[in-house]
Amino acid sequence: MEVKTVNESNKQKHYFEIRGEQRIALETEYHLSRALKAKLNSAIQVARTQLLAVQDPTVIRRIVYLVIRPDFHIEAHEELEIFLQTQSTSEIEVIHHLLG
């Protein structure tokens, strides 16, 4: 098993650096951005490479476990589920947990 953590974006980190009285509300996004999909895909590919590098005949299951902390204004859990399901293959199973 490989565990990878995918944290919030730089956009969110910078948002909280703005003084409260100068901060404007962010609109809720109901889709996964290309950047988030790329970040997830990259983490999965790194884990996939690490898991497949181990050539042990006793290994019967390889799991990529993602711990994801999405930006607070992202509400795309169903799309995220579908996207991550497509990342699982016969060699690698992708499982995730959302922090929030």
The first five atom37 places (N, CA, C, CB, O) and aatype in JSON, in Angstrom:
{
  "aatype": [12, 6, 19, 11, 16, 19, 2, 6, 15, 2, 11, 5, 11, 8, 18, 13, 6, 9, 1, 7, 6, 5, 1, 9, 0, 10, 6, 16, 6, 18, 8, 10, 15, 1, 0, 10, 11, 0, 11, 10, 2, 15, 0, 9, 5, 19, 0, 1, 16, 5, 10, 10, 0, 19, 5, 3, 14, 16, 19, 9, 1, 1, 9, 19, 18, 10, 19, 9, 1, 14, 3, 13, 8, 9, 6, 0, 8, 6, 6, 10, 6, 9, 13, 10, 5, 16, 5, 15, 16, 15, 6, 9, 6, 19, 9, 8, 8, 10, 10, 7],
  "atom_mask": [
    [1, 1, 1, 1, 1],
    [1, 1, 1, 1, 1],
    [1, 1, 1, 1, 1],
    [1, 1, 1, 1, 1],
    [1, 1, 1, 1, 1],
    [1, 1, 1, 1, 1],
    [1, 1, 1, 1, 1],
    [1, 1, 1, 1, 1],
    [1, 1, 1, 1, 1],
    [1, 1, 1, 1, 1],
    [1, 1, 1, 1, 1],
    [1, 1, 1, 1, 1],
    [1, 1, 1, 1, 1],
    [1, 1, 1, 1, 1],
    [1, 1, 1, 1, 1],
    [1, 1, 1, 1, 1],
    [1, 1, 1, 1, 1],
    [1, 1, 1, 1, 1],
    [1, 1, 1, 1, 1],
    [1, 1, 1, 0, 1],
    [1, 1, 1, 1, 1],
    [1, 1, 1, 1, 1],
    [1, 1, 1, 1, 1],
    [1, 1, 1, 1, 1],
    [1, 1, 1, 1, 1],
    [1, 1, 1, 1, 1],
    [1, 1, 1, 1, 1],
    [1, 1, 1, 1, 1],
    [1, 1, 1, 1, 1],
    [1, 1, 1, 1, 1],
    [1, 1, 1, 1, 1],
    [1, 1, 1, 1, 1],
    [1, 1, 1, 1, 1],
    [1, 1, 1, 1, 1],
    [1, 1, 1, 1, 1],
    [1, 1, 1, 1, 1],
    [1, 1, 1, 1, 1],
    [1, 1, 1, 1, 1],
    [1, 1, 1, 1, 1],
    [1, 1, 1, 1, 1],
    [1, 1, 1, 1, 1],
    [1, 1, 1, 1, 1],
    [1, 1, 1, 1, 1],
    [1, 1, 1, 1, 1],
    [1, 1, 1, 1, 1],
    [1, 1, 1, 1, 1],
    [1, 1, 1, 1, 1],
    [1, 1, 1, 1, 1],
    [1, 1, 1, 1, 1],
    [1, 1, 1, 1, 1],
    [1, 1, 1, 1, 1],
    [1, 1, 1, 1, 1],
    [1, 1, 1, 1, 1],
    [1, 1, 1, 1, 1],
    [1, 1, 1, 1, 1],
    [1, 1, 1, 1, 1],
    [1, 1, 1, 1, 1],
    [1, 1, 1, 1, 1],
    [1, 1, 1, 1, 1],
    [1, 1, 1, 1, 1],
    [1, 1, 1, 1, 1],
    [1, 1, 1, 1, 1],
    [1, 1, 1, 1, 1],
    [1, 1, 1, 1, 1],
    [1, 1, 1, 1, 1],
    [1, 1, 1, 1, 1],
    [1, 1, 1, 1, 1],
    [1, 1, 1, 1, 1],
    [1, 1, 1, 1, 1],
    [1, 1, 1, 1, 1],
    [1, 1, 1, 1, 1],
    [1, 1, 1, 1, 1],
    [1, 1, 1, 1, 1],
    [1, 1, 1, 1, 1],
    [1, 1, 1, 1, 1],
    [1, 1, 1, 1, 1],
    [1, 1, 1, 1, 1],
    [1, 1, 1, 1, 1],
    [1, 1, 1, 1, 1],
    [1, 1, 1, 1, 1],
    [1, 1, 1, 1, 1],
    [1, 1, 1, 1, 1],
    [1, 1, 1, 1, 1],
    [1, 1, 1, 1, 1],
    [1, 1, 1, 1, 1],
    [1, 1, 1, 1, 1],
    [1, 1, 1, 1, 1],
    [1, 1, 1, 1, 1],
    [1, 1, 1, 1, 1],
    [1, 1, 1, 1, 1],
    [1, 1, 1, 1, 1],
    [1, 1, 1, 1, 1],
    [1, 1, 1, 1, 1],
    [1, 1, 1, 1, 1],
    [1, 1, 1, 1, 1],
    [1, 1, 1, 1, 1],
    [1, 1, 1, 1, 1],
    [1, 1, 1, 1, 1],
    [1, 1, 1, 1, 1],
    [1, 1, 1, 0, 1]
  ],
  "atom_positions": [
    [[0.84, -1.18, 0.0], [0.0, 0.0, 0.0], [0.89, 1.24, 0.0], [-0.96, 0.0, 1.22], [1.9, 1.3, 0.69]],
    [[0.48, 2.21, -0.78], [1.11, 3.53, -0.78], [0.05, 4.53, -0.35], [1.71, 3.89, -2.2], [-1.07, 4.52, -0.87]],
    [[0.38, 5.39, 0.59], [-0.52, 6.43, 1.05], [0.01, 7.76, 0.56], [-0.67, 6.41, 2.6], [1.18, 8.09, 0.77]],
    [[-0.85, 8.53, -0.08], [-0.48, 9.85, -0.58], [-1.5, 10.87, -0.06], [-0.42, 9.87, -2.15], [-2.7, 10.59, -0.02]],
    [[-1.01, 12.02, 0.32], [-1.89, 13.1, 0.77], [-1.92, 14.19, -0.29], [-1.42, 13.68, 2.13], [-0.88, 14.64, -0.77]],
    [[-3.13, 14.6, -0.65], [-3.31, 15.69, -1.6], [-4.0, 16.81, -0.83], [-4.16, 15.24, -2.88], [-5.15, 16.68, -0.41]],
    [[-3.29, 17.91, -0.65], [-3.8, 19.03, 0.15], [-4.45, 20.1, -0.7], [-2.68, 19.64, 0.96], [-4.47, 20.03, -1.93]],
    [[-4.99, 21.08, -0.02], [-5.66, 22.18, -0.68], [-4.71, 22.91, -1.63], [-6.22, 23.16, 0.36], [-3.49, 22.76, -1.56]],
    [[-5.3, 23.68, -2.51], [-4.53, 24.37, -3.53], [-3.81, 25.6, -2.96], [-5.45, 24.8, -4.69], [-4.11, 26.06, -1.86]],
    [[-2.87, 26.09, -3.73], [-2.2, 27.34, -3.36], [-3.19, 28.49, -3.34], [-1.05, 27.65, -4.33], [-3.04, 29.43, -2.55]],
    [[-4.2, 28.43, -4.21], [-5.23, 29.47, -4.25], [-5.89, 29.6, -2.88], [-6.29, 29.16, -5.35], [-6.08, 30.71, -2.38]],
    [[-6.22, 28.47, -2.27], [-6.86, 28.52, -0.95], [-5.87, 28.99, 0.11], [-7.41, 27.15, -0.57], [-6.24, 29.78, 0.98]],
    [[-4.63, 28.52, 0.04], [-3.64, 28.95, 1.02], [-3.46, 30.47, 0.97], [-2.3, 28.25, 0.76], [-3.4, 31.13, 2.01]],
    [[-3.37, 31.02, -0.24], [-3.21, 32.47, -0.4], [-4.46, 33.22, 0.04], [-2.89, 32.81, -1.86], [-4.36, 34.34, 0.55]],
    [[-5.61, 32.62, -0.14], [-6.87, 33.25, 0.27], [-6.85, 33.56, 1.76], [-8.07, 32.33, -0.07], [-7.28, 34.63, 2.17]],
    [[-6.34, 32.63, 2.56], [-6.33, 32.84, 4.0], [-5.2, 33.76, 4.46], [-6.22, 31.52, 4.7], [-5.14, 34.12, 5.64]],
    [[-4.31, 34.12, 3.56], [-3.27, 35.1, 3.88], [-3.81, 36.53, 3.77], [-2.06, 34.91, 2.96], [-3.19, 37.47, 4.27]],
    [[-4.95, 36.69, 3.12], [-5.58, 38.01, 2.97], [-6.27, 38.36, 4.3], [-6.62, 38.03, 1.78], [-6.95, 37.53, 4.89]],
    [[-6.08, 39.58, 4.74], [-6.72, 40.02, 5.99], [-8.22, 39.88, 5.87], [-6.34, 41.48, 6.32], [-8.8, 40.16, 4.83]],
    [[-8.85, 39.43, 6.95], [-10.28, 39.12, 6.97], [-11.18, 40.19, 6.39], [0.0, 0.0, 0.0], [-12.08, 39.87, 5.61]],
    [[-10.94, 41.45, 6.74], [-11.81, 42.52, 6.25], [-11.6, 42.82, 4.76], [-11.57, 43.78, 7.06], [-12.43, 43.5, 4.15]],
    [[-10.52, 42.33, 4.17], [-10.25, 42.54, 2.74], [-10.6, 41.32, 1.89], [-8.79, 42.9, 2.53], [-10.58, 41.38, 0.66]],
    [[-10.92, 40.22, 2.55], [-11.2, 38.97, 1.86], [-12.61, 38.99, 1.3], [-11.01, 37.77, 2.82], [-13.55, 39.4, 1.99]],
    [[-12.77, 38.54, 0.07], [-14.11, 38.42, -0.51], [-14.47, 36.94, -0.57], [-14.17, 39.07, -1.94], [-13.6, 36.07, -0.64]],
    [[-15.75, 36.66, -0.55], [-16.22, 35.27, -0.57], [-15.89, 34.61, -1.91], [-17.74, 35.2, -0.29], [-15.92, 35.26, -2.95]],
    [[-15.59, 33.34, -1.86], [-15.35, 32.57, -3.08], [-16.62, 31.84, -3.46], [-14.18, 31.57, -2.91], [-17.32, 31.3, -2.6]],
    [[-16.92, 31.82, -4.75], [-18.09, 31.07, -5.21], [-17.81, 29.59, -5.13], [-18.48, 31.47, -6.65], [-16.7, 29.14, -5.38]],
    [[-18.83, 28.83, -4.77], [-18.7, 27.38, -4.71], [-18.5, 26.83, -6.12], [-19.94, 26.73, -4.05], [-19.19, 27.24, -7.05]],
    [[-17.56, 25.91, -6.26], [-17.32, 25.25, -7.54], [-17.87, 23.83, -7.45], [-15.79, 25.25, -7.91], [-17.59, 23.11, -6.49]],
    [[-18.64, 23.44, -8.46], [-19.3, 22.14, -8.45], [-18.67, 21.17, -9.44], [-20.77, 22.31, -8.76], [-19.33, 20.23, -9.89]],
    [[-17.41, 21.39, -9.77], [-16.7, 20.48, -10.67], [-15.24, 20.42, -10.25], [-16.83, 20.94, -12.15], [-14.74, 21.31, -9.55]],
    [[-14.57, 19.37, -10.68], [-13.14, 19.25, -10.41], [-12.37, 20.05, -11.46], [-12.69, 17.76, -10.42], [-12.64, 19.93, -12.66]],
    [[-11.45, 20.84, -11.02], [-10.64, 21.6, -11.96], [-9.63, 20.68, -12.63], [-9.93, 22.77, -11.26], [-9.32, 19.6, -12.12]],
    [[-9.11, 21.12, -13.76], [-8.04, 20.36, -14.42], [-6.82, 20.25, -13.52], [-7.64, 21.04, -15.75], [-6.15, 19.22, -13.49]],
    [[-6.55, 21.32, -12.77], [-5.39, 21.33, -11.88], [-5.52, 20.27, -10.78], [-5.21, 22.73, -11.24], [-4.56, 19.58, -10.46]],
    [[-6.72, 20.14, -10.21], [-6.92, 19.14, -9.17], [-6.83, 17.73, -9.76], [-8.28, 19.34, -8.47], [-6.22, 16.85, -9.16]],
    [[-7.43, 17.53, -10.92], [-7.33, 16.22, -11.57], [-5.86, 15.87, -11.86], [-8.16, 16.2, -12.88], [-5.44, 14.73, -11.68]],
    [[-5.1, 16.85, -12.31], [-3.68, 16.62, -12.6], [-2.91, 16.29, -11.32], [-3.06, 17.85, -13.29], [-2.05, 15.41, -11.32]],
    [[-3.22, 17.0, -10.24], [-2.56, 16.76, -8.96], [-2.86, 15.35, -8.46], [-3.01, 17.81, -7.92], [-1.97, 14.64, -7.98]],
    [[-4.13, 14.94, -8.57], [-4.52, 13.59, -8.15], [-3.86, 12.54, -9.03], [-6.05, 13.43, -8.2], [-3.33, 11.54, -8.54]],
    [[-3.9, 12.77, -10.33], [-3.29, 11.83, -11.27], [-1.8, 11.67, -11.01], [-3.53, 12.3, -12.72], [-1.27, 10.56, -11.06]],
    [[-1.12, 12.76, -10.74], [0.32, 12.72, -10.46], [0.6, 11.89, -9.21], [0.88, 14.14, -10.28], [1.5, 11.05, -9.21]],
    [[-0.16, 12.11, -8.14], [0.03, 11.36, -6.9], [-0.22, 9.87, -7.14], [-0.91, 11.88, -5.79], [0.51, 9.02, -6.61]],
    [[-1.24, 9.55, -7.92], [-1.56, 8.16, -8.21], [-0.46, 7.52, -9.05], [-2.91, 8.05, -8.95], [-0.08, 6.37, -8.8]],
    [[0.07, 8.24, -10.02], [1.12, 7.68, -10.88], [2.41, 7.42, -10.09], [1.41, 8.63, -12.04], [3.08, 6.41, -10.32]],
    [[2.75, 8.31, -9.18], [3.94, 8.1, -8.34], [3.74, 6.83, -7.5], [4.2, 9.33, -7.42], [4.63, 5.99, -7.41]],
    [[2.57, 6.72, -6.88], [2.29, 5.54, -6.06], [2.26, 4.27, -6.9], [0.95, 5.71, -5.32], [2.77, 3.23, -6.48]],
    [[1.66, 4.35, -8.08], [1.58, 3.19, -8.98], [2.99, 2.7, -9.32], [0.81, 3.55, -10.28], [3.26, 1.5, -9.28]],
    [[3.88, 3.62, -9.66], [5.26, 3.27, -9.99], [5.95, 2.61, -8.8], [6.04, 4.52, -10.43], [6.66, 1.61, -8.96]],
    [[5.74, 3.17, -7.62], [6.36, 2.6, -6.42], [5.83, 1.2, -6.14], [6.11, 3.51, -5.22], [6.6, 0.3, -5.8]],
    [[4.53, 1.01, -6.27], [3.94, -0.3, -5.97], [4.34, -1.36, -6.99], [2.43, -0.18, -5.93], [4.61, -2.5, -6.63]],
    [[4.38, -0.98, -8.25], [4.71, -1.96, -9.29], [6.2, -2.27, -9.33], [4.26, -1.45, -10.64], [6.61, -3.25, -9.95]],
    [[7.01, -1.46, -8.68], [8.46, -1.73, -8.63], [8.77, -2.94, -7.76], [9.21, -0.5, -8.1], [9.82, -3.57, -7.91]],
    [[7.87, -3.26, -6.86], [8.07, -4.42, -5.98], [7.59, -5.66, -6.71], [7.31, -4.23, -4.62], [6.39, -5.83, -6.95]],
    [[8.51, -6.52, -7.05], [8.19, -7.76, -7.77], [8.22, -8.93, -6.79], [9.19, -8.0, -8.94], [9.16, -9.72, -6.77]],
    [[7.18, -9.03, -5.99], [7.08, -10.08, -4.99], [5.85, -10.93, -5.32], [6.98, -9.48, -3.54], [4.73, -10.42, -5.31]],
    [[6.04, -12.2, -5.62], [4.92, -13.05, -6.02], [3.88, -13.27, -4.91], [5.43, -14.38, -6.48], [2.78, -13.72, -5.19]],
    [[4.22, -12.96, -3.67], [3.26, -13.12, -2.59], [2.31, -11.93, -2.47], [4.0, -13.31, -1.28], [1.31, -12.01, -1.76]],
    [[2.6, -10.85, -3.17], [1.72, -9.67, -3.14], [0.49, -9.99, -3.99], [2.46, -8.38, -3.66], [0.61, -10.3, -5.18]],
    [[-0.68, -9.9, -3.38], [-1.91, -10.21, -4.1], [-2.78, -8.98, -4.33], [-2.7, -11.25, -3.36], [-3.75, -9.03, -5.08]],
    [[-2.43, -7.88, -3.69], [-3.24, -6.67, -3.81], [-2.34, -5.45, -3.64], [-4.4, -6.66, -2.77], [-1.52, -5.4, -2.72]],
    [[-2.5, -4.48, -4.51], [-1.75, -3.22, -4.42], [-2.77, -2.09, -4.33], [-0.78, -3.02, -5.66], [-3.67, -1.97, -5.16]],
    [[-2.61, -1.28, -3.3], [-3.6, -0.23, -3.03], [-2.91, 1.12, -2.96], [-4.36, -0.51, -1.72], [-1.89, 1.29, -2.29]],
    [[-3.5, 2.1, -3.65], [-3.13, 3.5, -3.49], [-4.22, 4.11, -2.63], [-2.98, 4.26, -4.9], [-5.39, 4.15, -3.02]],
    [[-3.84, 4.57, -1.45], [-4.8, 5.18, -0.53], [-4.55, 6.68, -0.51], [-4.67, 4.57, 0.92], [-3.5, 7.14, -0.06]],
    [[-5.51, 7.43, -1.02], [-5.39, 8.88, -1.09], [-6.13, 9.53, 0.07], [-5.93, 9.41, -2.44], [-7.29, 9.22, 0.33]],
    [[-5.46, 10.43, 0.75], [-6.09, 11.27, 1.75], [-6.17, 12.65, 1.11], [-5.29, 11.29, 3.14], [-5.16, 13.28, 0.82]],
    [[-7.4, 13.11, 0.9], [-7.61, 14.34, 0.12], [-8.24, 15.42, 1.0], [-8.52, 14.06, -1.12], [-9.26, 15.19, 1.65]],
    [[-7.61, 16.58, 1.0], [-8.17, 17.75, 1.67], [-8.49, 18.77, 0.58], [-7.17, 18.34, 2.74], [-7.64, 19.58, 0.21]],
    [[-9.72, 18.73, 0.07], [-10.08, 19.66, -1.02], [-10.26, 21.09, -0.49], [-11.36, 19.2, -1.73], [-10.45, 21.3, 0.71]],
    [[-10.2, 22.04, -1.39], [-10.48, 23.42, -1.02], [-11.88, 23.51, -0.43], [-10.34, 24.37, -2.25], [-12.78, 22.76, -0.82]],
    [[-12.07, 24.44, 0.51], [-13.35, 24.53, 1.22], [-14.52, 24.89, 0.31], [-13.25, 25.55, 2.32], [-15.67, 24.6, 0.65]],
    [[-14.26, 25.5, -0.83], [-15.35, 25.94, -1.7], [-15.62, 24.96, -2.86], [-15.02, 27.31, -2.25], [-16.36, 25.3, -3.79]],
    [[-15.04, 23.78, -2.8], [-15.25, 22.76, -3.84], [-16.29, 21.77, -3.35], [-13.91, 22.04, -4.19], [-16.13, 21.17, -2.28]],
    [[-17.34, 21.59, -4.11], [-18.41, 20.63, -3.79], [-18.6, 19.73, -5.0], [-19.74, 21.36, -3.42], [-19.58, 19.85, -5.73]],
    [[-17.67, 18.82, -5.2], [-17.72, 17.93, -6.38], [-17.41, 16.49, -5.97], [-16.72, 18.41, -7.47], [-16.66, 15.79, -6.66]],
    [[-17.99, 16.07, -4.87], [-17.67, 14.75, -4.33], [-18.05, 13.61, -5.28], [-18.37, 14.55, -3.0], [-17.31, 12.64, -5.42]],
    [[-19.2, 13.74, -5.92], [-19.62, 12.68, -6.84], [-18.69, 12.59, -8.05], [-21.06, 12.92, -7.31], [-18.31, 11.49, -8.46]],
    [[-18.32, 13.73, -8.6], [-17.38, 13.74, -9.73], [-16.02, 13.18, -9.3], [-17.22, 15.18, -10.28], [-15.36, 12.48, -10.06]],
    [[-15.61, 13.5, -8.08], [-14.35, 12.99, -7.55], [-14.4, 11.46, -7.44], [-14.05, 13.61, -6.17], [-13.45, 10.78, -7.81]],
    [[-15.51, 10.93, -6.93], [-15.69, 9.47, -6.82], [-15.53, 8.81, -8.19], [-17.08, 9.14, -6.23], [-14.81, 7.83, -8.33]],
    [[-16.21, 9.35, -9.17], [-16.17, 8.78, -10.53], [-14.76, 8.87, -11.1], [-17.17, 9.51, -11.45], [-14.27, 7.9, -11.68]],
    [[-14.13, 10.02, -10.94], [-12.77, 10.2, -11.45], [-11.81, 9.18, -10.84], [-12.27, 11.62, -11.17], [-11.03, 8.55, -11.55]],
    [[-11.89, 9.01, -9.52], [-10.97, 8.08, -8.86], [-11.27, 6.63, -9.19], [-11.03, 8.29, -7.36], [-10.36, 5.8, -9.23]],
    [[-12.53, 6.3, -9.43], [-12.88, 4.94, -9.84], [-12.22, 4.6, -11.17], [-14.4, 4.78, -9.94], [-11.83, 3.45, -11.39]],
    [[-12.1, 5.56, -12.04], [-11.48, 5.3, -13.35], [-9.97, 5.12, -13.24], [-11.79, 6.45, -14.31], [-9.33, 4.65, -14.19]],
    [[-9.4, 5.48, -12.1], [-7.95, 5.34, -11.91], [-7.54, 3.94, -11.45], [-7.46, 6.36, -10.9], [-6.38, 3.56, -11.57]],
    [[-8.5, 3.18, -10.93], [-8.2, 1.8, -10.51], [-8.05, 0.93, -11.75], [-9.32, 1.25, -9.58], [-8.74, 1.1, -12.75]],
    [[-7.12, -0.02, -11.65], [-6.89, -0.96, -12.75], [-6.85, -2.37, -12.15], [-5.56, -0.63, -13.54], [-7.03, -2.55, -10.95]],
    [[-6.6, -3.35, -12.99], [-6.47, -4.71, -12.48], [-5.22, -4.86, -11.61], [-6.42, -5.71, -13.64], [-5.15, -5.77, -10.79]],
    [[-4.25, -3.98, -11.78], [-3.01, -4.03, -10.99], [-3.07, -3.21, -9.72], [-1.86, -3.56, -11.83], [-2.48, -3.59, -8.7]],
    [[-3.78, -2.09, -9.77], [-3.78, -1.12, -8.68], [-5.2, -0.71, -8.32], [-2.95, 0.13, -9.06], [-6.01, -0.4, -9.2]],
    [[-5.5, -0.72, -7.03], [-6.8, -0.27, -6.54], [-6.61, 1.1, -5.9], [-7.42, -1.29, -5.53], [-5.73, 1.28, -5.06]],
    [[-7.44, 2.05, -6.29], [-7.36, 3.41, -5.73], [-8.53, 3.59, -4.75], [-7.38, 4.51, -6.86], [-9.7, 3.46, -5.12]],
    [[-8.18, 3.91, -3.52], [-9.15, 4.16, -2.46], [-8.87, 5.56, -1.93], [-9.07, 3.07, -1.3], [-7.73, 6.02, -1.95]],
    [[-9.9, 6.24, -1.45], [-9.65, 7.59, -0.93], [-10.48, 7.9, 0.31], [-9.94, 8.62, -2.0], [-11.48, 7.25, 0.61]],
    [[-10.02, 8.93, 1.0], [-10.71, 9.47, 2.17], [-10.66, 10.98, 2.07], [-10.07, 8.96, 3.52], [-9.59, 11.56, 1.87]],
    [[-11.8, 11.62, 2.21], [-11.87, 13.09, 2.17], [-11.78, 13.66, 3.57], [-13.16, 13.56, 1.49], [-12.5, 13.24, 4.48]],
    [[-10.9, 14.62, 3.75], [-10.85, 15.38, 5.0], [-11.67, 16.64, 4.79], [-9.36, 15.73, 5.43], [-11.69, 17.19, 3.69]],
    [[-12.31, 17.08, 5.79], [-13.06, 18.3, 5.57], [-13.64, 18.79, 6.77], [0.0, 0.0, 0.0], [-14.31, 19.82, 6.76]]
  ]
}
